[in-house]
Amino acid sequence: MVAAVNTDMFVGAVVDRIQNALYQRVHGFKRRQLVVLTKAVMLYARHQKNIRRSIVVLVCIGLISRLRQMIKLTTSERKPKDVKSGSRQKAQLDRQFFENMRRLVGIAIPGLLSKEFGMLVAHTVLLIFRTFLSVVVATLDGQIVSSLVRLQGREFLVGIAKWMGMAVPATLTNSLLGYVQTMLAIRFRQNLTEHVHAKYLANNTYYAVGNLDDRIKNADQLIAVDVAKFASSLAEIYSNLAKPTLDAFVYNVQLARSLGVESLFGIMVIIQASMGMLRVLTPPFGQLVAQEQRLEGDFYFAHSRLIENAEEIALYRGHEAEKRTISRRYMRLVRHVNRVFRLNVFYGMLEDFVVKYFWGAAGLVACAAPVFAERLPGAQRAVAAVQGASTFGDRTRDFITNRRLLLSGSDALGRMMYSYREIVELAGFAERVTELLTVLDDVNSGNYVKARVGKSAEKSLEADSGPDIISQRGQVIESADDVEFIKVPIVSPNGDVLVEQLSFHVTPGRHLLIVGPNGCGKSSMFRILGGLWPVYGGTLRKPSMSQIFYIPQRPYLPIGTLRDQIIYPDNASDMAQKGIVDAELLDILRVMQLETIVEREGGWDAVKPWRDALSGGDKQRIAMARLFYHRPQYAIMDECTSTVSMDVEKIMYTHATKLGITLLTVSHRQSLWQYHNYILQYDGQGGYMFSKLDPNRRIALMEEKQQIEQELALIRDMEARLGELESQSV
């Protein structure tokens, strides 16, 4: 038992010696570290000016390097575009982005004297004032806490009163900032929309974009949605970028005075390194936003097609097929949105960790460094000689103020990081809107990008196929009163040649009947005559478009009053300038046996969905009344009497000829032949015949032809019967 006790004592003694040795070594190591740290602080205090100058030089070198990179970026070679699509593969922050922004901002802000620029200046002044208020509040916060620590009740109450007084200008400034930003977004959208409408609704561009060019399939979605999103994003990005930049600059200046340039430089090094890491890990939000808008447009287009062709789809009972098509497009959109959300979760976690916690911790260390530096042995006098002696209350005030500034600066840098993602998203919207403007400019200039199909596509791939007919242009001459095609090819926008060279001449009083099988070029010729399709060769002579009126099989009824249906595209003021009154419109309707419609529908000023309120026959008679109101030189009648009776049809054509309107009619009804004296007949194989028309003789020939065909059919039946009888007799 004694041996056991001795053993325990021996073990305890050994352990105590080991612990004492370790303590002395650790304590000696800590003392050495403390001595080194103290010497470093004293060395810094003696050479503080030189250190700060060196840091300023490094910062200047870094800024110059960044400026050189930006200049190199903006002057680099422009990346080639995809010729077929007319756009890049993805939206990104490159030279093209800055060109897009320069173009769009020039439209959104017309000039330095514009209302938009004045609102932008007011917004900037409010941002500066808000930053000034933030600095004052941060200083006031430190003073309140300092008076609380010092137990100075009067100064504490005065500080609270000042704090409440600052609330009035602060809340007013925040409200005005939100108001001005919203008004900027509205003004930006208004200017951009008006600019787009001026291009889109001029020279039949709205028709050409959807029918002669393949680059944009959903112009309505681009104009109604993407322009609005770009305008809102542009207004937000200025506030979300200018305010944090201003805050970061002001707060850094204040912190440099409080903490020193060195501490601020260390923090900026940490921030720059973390920002570089975030930039590397940032998903391509610009590309993702542009792709999402395209998928949204495809989904919207599928629904608009369903609404437009609802009757035909219902008669075919094609709801299941359309449902599959719409569902596929919707699922593509959903999958893309889910992918973006998953990327946002990952990036948001990383961004929040770096901005809120990592930067906050670095800022707290920087705030605490001067306080702990004073407690180092031997360094207290050196620090005091440079910064002056400080009390506990002073240190508390400085710490609270610096902490508030650092948190605000960290928040500003965080908003700048968020702004980077918003800028990339803005790049996606900018690319979509710029693509729309580019296509509108190209279409207005007669440059179209259309996919080839069928024989046209095969011919375009041949090396020796010769010049492309789609790229050629003919000559259009405005004549006084005649229409003449001189070797004009009838070519569809996708390159199919329907007639190689069409030549005919029509003068006033030469009413032309146009017949032929489907797809032979009848409607195509009218589209060329109406200026919807370009002239790909030859010479076209025609009057001004105001003297050519088109009446389709399905008349267009605009939104408006009953009067507007008759005088379209004129309005009430145009009608008054022409000296026409409602009584004359009623006379026109009386000719069409439609005068009761005024009382039946509630008067001339009645507004209804006329497309649904009127029958098919009423619509076609309204269209003819519109023709009689305008009285052009030429009228293109495209199966426009298919739903009216023979009596009404006779009234339409006899009254039109009485008014001196030359008729160009497409119809297979023999009852219309008597109102025409020339005929243009297509054979469906690329050939045609233009000649005088004798309606009675042609009708007689047609009847004789039908009679002969019937007799031949009867002979064939008799021969077949004779063969059966002969086979039975054998």
JOKAMO-V771308 format. One record per backbone hydrogen bond with DSSP energy under -0.5 kcal/mol. NH is the residue of the N-H (numbers start at 1). CO is the residue of the C=O. If there is no record, write none. Layout:
# JOKAMO-V771308
NH&CO, NH&CO
This chain:
# JOKAMO-V771308
5&1, 6&2, 7&3, 8&4, 9&5, 10&6, 11&7, 12&8, 13&9, 14&10, 15&11, 16&12, 17&13, 18&14, 19&15, 20&16, 21&17, 22&18, 23&19, 24&20, 25&21, 26&22, 27&23, 28&24, 29&25, 30&26, 31&27, 32&28, 33&29, 34&30, 35&31, 36&32, 37&33, 38&34, 39&35, 40&36, 41&37, 42&38, 43&39, 44&40, 45&41, 46&42, 47&43, 48&45, 51&47, 52&48, 53&49, 54&50, 55&51, 56&52, 57&53, 58&54, 59&55, 60&56, 61&57, 62&58, 63&59, 64&60, 65&61, 66&62, 67&63, 68&64, 69&65, 70&66, 71&67, 72&68, 73&69, 74&70, 75&71, 76&73, 82&87, 83&81, 86&82, 94&92, 98&94, 99&95, 100&96, 101&97, 102&98, 103&99, 104&100, 105&101, 106&102, 107&103, 108&104, 109&105, 110&108, 114&111, 118&114, 119&115, 120&116, 121&117, 122&118, 123&119, 124&120, 125&121, 126&122, 127&123, 128&124, 129&125, 130&126, 131&127, 132&128, 133&129, 134&130, 135&131, 136&132, 137&133, 138&134, 139&135, 140&136, 141&137, 142&138, 143&139, 144&140, 145&141, 146&142, 147&143, 148&144, 149&145, 150&146, 151&148, 152&147, 153&151, 156&152, 157&153, 158&154, 159&155, 160&156, 161&157, 162&158, 163&159, 164&160, 165&161, 166&162, 167&163, 167&164, 168&164, 168&165, 169&165, 170&166, 171&167, 172&168, 173&169, 174&170, 175&171, 176&172, 177&173, 178&174, 179&175, 180&176, 181&177, 182&178, 183&179, 184&180, 185&181, 186&182, 187&183, 188&184, 189&185, 190&186, 191&187, 192&188, 193&189, 194&190, 195&191, 196&192, 197&193, 198&194, 199&195, 200&196, 201&197, 202&199, 205&202, 206&200, 207&204, 208&204, 209&205, 210&206, 211&207, 212&208, 213&208, 214&449, 222&218, 223&219, 224&220, 225&221, 226&221, 227&222, 229&225, 230&226, 231&227, 232&228, 233&229, 234&230, 235&231, 236&232, 237&233, 238&234, 239&235, 240&236, 241&237, 242&238, 243&239, 245&241, 246&242, 247&243, 248&244, 249&245, 250&246, 251&247, 252&248, 253&249, 254&250, 255&251, 256&252, 257&253, 258&254, 259&255, 260&255, 260&256, 264&260, 265&261, 266&262, 267&263, 268&264, 269&265, 270&266, 271&267, 272&268, 273&269, 274&270, 275&271, 276&272, 277&273, 278&274, 279&275, 280&276, 281&277, 282&278, 285&283, 288&284, 289&285, 290&286, 291&287, 292&288, 293&289, 294&290, 295&291, 296&292, 297&293, 298&294, 299&295, 300&296, 301&297, 302&298, 303&299, 304&300, 305&301, 306&302, 307&303, 308&304, 309&305, 310&307, 313&309, 314&310, 315&311, 316&312, 317&314, 318&313, 322&318, 323&319, 324&320, 325&321, 326&322, 327&323, 328&324, 329&325, 330&326, 331&327, 332&328, 333&329, 334&330, 335&331, 336&332, 337&333, 338&334, 339&335, 340&336, 341&337, 342&338, 343&339, 344&340, 345&341, 346&342, 347&343, 348&344, 349&345, 350&346, 351&347, 352&348, 353&349, 354&350, 355&351, 356&352, 357&352, 357&353, 358&353, 359&354, 361&357, 362&358, 363&359, 364&360, 365&361, 366&362, 367&363, 368&364, 369&365, 370&366, 371&367, 372&368, 373&369, 374&370, 375&372, 376&373, 379&376, 380&376, 383&379, 384&380, 385&381, 386&382, 387&383, 388&383, 388&384, 395&391, 396&392, 397&393, 398&394, 399&395, 400&396, 401&397, 402&398, 403&399, 404&400, 405&401, 406&402, 407&403, 408&404, 409&405, 410&406, 411&407, 412&408, 413&409, 414&410, 415&411, 416&412, 417&413, 418&414, 419&415, 420&416, 421&417, 422&418, 423&419, 424&420, 425&421, 426&422, 427&423, 428&424, 429&425, 430&426, 431&427, 432&428, 433&429, 434&430, 435&431, 436&432, 437&433, 438&434, 439&435, 440&436, 441&437, 442&438, 443&439, 444&440, 445&441, 446&443, 447&442, 448&446, 450&448, 453&494, 456&453, 457&453, 458&454, 459&455, 460&456, 461&457, 461&458, 462&458, 462&459, 465&462, 471&468, 472&469, 474&535, 475&538, 477&475, 477&540, 479&477, 479&542, 483&506, 484&541, 485&504, 486&484, 486&539, 487&485, 488&502, 489&487, 490&499, 491&489, 492&496, 495&492, 498&490, 498&496, 499&490, 500&686, 502&488, 504&485, 506&483, 510&507, 511&509, 512&663, 513&678, 514&665, 515&513, 515&680, 520&517, 525&521, 526&522, 527&523, 528&524, 529&525, 530&526, 531&528, 532&527, 533&527, 536&534, 539&486, 540&475, 541&484, 541&539, 542&477, 547&544, 548&545, 549&634, 551&636, 552&550, 555&553, 558&556, 562&604, 562&606, 563&604, 565&561, 566&562, 566&563, 567&563, 568&564, 570&567, 575&571, 576&572, 577&573, 578&574, 579&576, 580&575, 584&581, 585&581, 586&582, 587&583, 588&584, 589&585, 590&586, 591&587, 592&588, 593&590, 594&589, 597&594, 598&595, 599&595, 600&596, 601&597, 602&598, 602&599, 603&598, 606&603, 608&560, 610&608, 612&609, 613&609, 614&610, 619&615, 620&616, 621&617, 622&618, 623&619, 624&620, 625&621, 626&622, 627&623, 628&624, 629&625, 630&626, 631&627, 633&547, 634&547, 635&662, 636&549, 637&635, 637&664, 638&551, 638&636, 639&637, 639&666, 642&639, 644&641, 649&645, 650&646, 651&647, 652&648, 653&649, 654&650, 655&651, 656&652, 657&653, 658&654, 659&655, 660&657, 661&656, 662&633, 662&660, 664&635, 665&512, 665&663, 666&637, 667&514, 667&665, 670&668, 672&669, 673&670, 675&672, 676&673, 677&511, 678&511, 679&691, 680&513, 681&679, 681&689, 682&515, 682&680, 683&687, 684&687, 689&681, 691&679, 693&677, 694&692, 695&693, 698&694, 699&695, 700&696, 701&697, 702&698, 703&699, 704&700, 705&701, 706&702, 707&703, 708&704, 709&705, 710&706, 711&707, 712&708, 713&709, 714&710, 715&711, 716&712, 717&713, 718&714, 719&715, 720&716, 721&717, 722&718, 723&719, 724&720, 725&721, 726&722, 727&723, 728&724, 729&725, 730&726
